[in-house]
Amino acid sequence: MLAYPIYLAVSIILYLFVFRVKHPKTAFFGLLVSLLIPPFGLIFAIFLRETPNGNQNEAHSPKTPAPLPTAADVEYLRVPMSEALILNGHAVCCTLLLDALKNDPSRYLFGIREALEKGDPETAHYAAAAVMDIQNDLLLRIKQLSVKIQNQQFADNDLYEYAGVLKKSLDSKLFDPYNESQLQARLEAVLNFMILHKPSPKAYSELIELAIRKRGYPEALRFASEYLLEYPHEEDAYLYYLQCLMTLRDTANLQAFVGGLKNRPVRLTARTLQYVRYLKDKGIVG
């Protein structure tokens, strides 16, 4: 008469403390088996034991696949994009390419071009498809903004967006030389329009950068001079003017410009003063 109660008590102790079946539903089910089928209750408990980390039957449970890395993950880990594309599987490569190109093409383009040369054909296919998507998106936005401007139906922010999209297209280096020259011409036209009608330090900076990109240093110097006259309190104006004079090796104007800096209404930082120190160390200016 006492055998069955003793067996039941032993089963409860084993389930709770030895076999560590802590989940209430699992423990209740095991005890029910022990109650109804005494010979097999304890054997059944062996299959309900938990793994060392506390998760029942974890070794046999399906694992959730790890999320695919993004371009930001690659950058955070300081892994070159080209290596990440070559070393990873096709699904990872596709995710990296689309993520990188959709956010900032110029930021990852060097690695993508390298991967196109060294990677497998499927990786090259993903890259080519992603590049095509970005080209189409950029050109579509350029066309939309261009139509608004031509029809005189634009706001000031449309001009800035138009210039920004054109610059992003150039910086991406996704276009052939002919289309790149067309983009440069459009960007130069809109920046000149902005300077005539809505001047700003940003517009002058972009126009000078564009002239430098084309290696038109005399033109860049002219824009820098206008920038300096319009915004004498902007340090960037002094920096661009100084850089242009140094590139053109205009020693006479360098000496006059640096000599008169102390009388200018601007507080220069290390960005500009490093060039002044260099010129003085080389004996180019006094």
C-alpha positions, 0 to 999 in steps of 0.5 A: 500500500505504501509503495505507490505513494513512496513512488509518487513522492520520489518522482516529484523530488526527482522531477523538481530537484534532480532532473530540474524540470522547472517548467510547470506544464512540463513537470505536470505532464511528467508527473501525470505520466508517472501517475498513470504509467508508473514503470515508465514515468521516471524513464520519461523524465530523462527526456525532459531534462533541461540542458545546462543553460536552463532551456529545455531540449535546446540542443534539438530546438531550431535556431533563429538565423542570425540577421545579415550584416549591414554596411554599417556593421562592416564599417563598425568592425573596420572590415574593408567592404571589398573583403566583406563582399568576397569572403561572405556568401551571396545573400550577405553580399547582396545585402551589403551592396544594397545597404551601402549603395542605398545610403551613400554610394561614394562612401563604399564605392571603392570597395565595391569596384574592387569587389567587382574586379576580384569577386565572383560573377554573381557578386558582380551581378549584384553590384551591377544591379545595385549600381543601376538602381542608384543611377536610375534613382539619381537621374529620376530625381535630377529630372524631376527637380530640373523640370520644376526649375525650368518651369519656374515652380521651385522653392529655395530648398528645391535649388539646394536639393537639386545641387545636392543630388547633382553633387551626390551623383558626381561623388558617387563616380557611377557615371561615365565621363560624358554623363559626368561632364553633363552633371558638372555643367548642370551643377555649375549652372545651378550654383551660379544661379544660386550665387546670383539670386540666393547667395550663401556660403555653402553655394560658394563652397560648392562652386569652388570645390567644383572648379577645383575638381575640374582643375580650374584653379584660376576660376576657383580663385575668382570664386574664392575672392568673391566669397571673401568679399561677400562673407568676410567673417567666414573662415572657409572663404580665407581657407579657399583663397589661401589654398588657391593662391598656394596651388597657383604659386602666386607668391606676391599675393600670398605675401600680401594676403597673409600679411593682412590677415591680422586686420581681417574681421575673422578668427582663424582656427588651426584649419587655416593657421596650419597653412600660414605656419607652413608658408612661414616655415618655408620662408615664402611669407614673412 
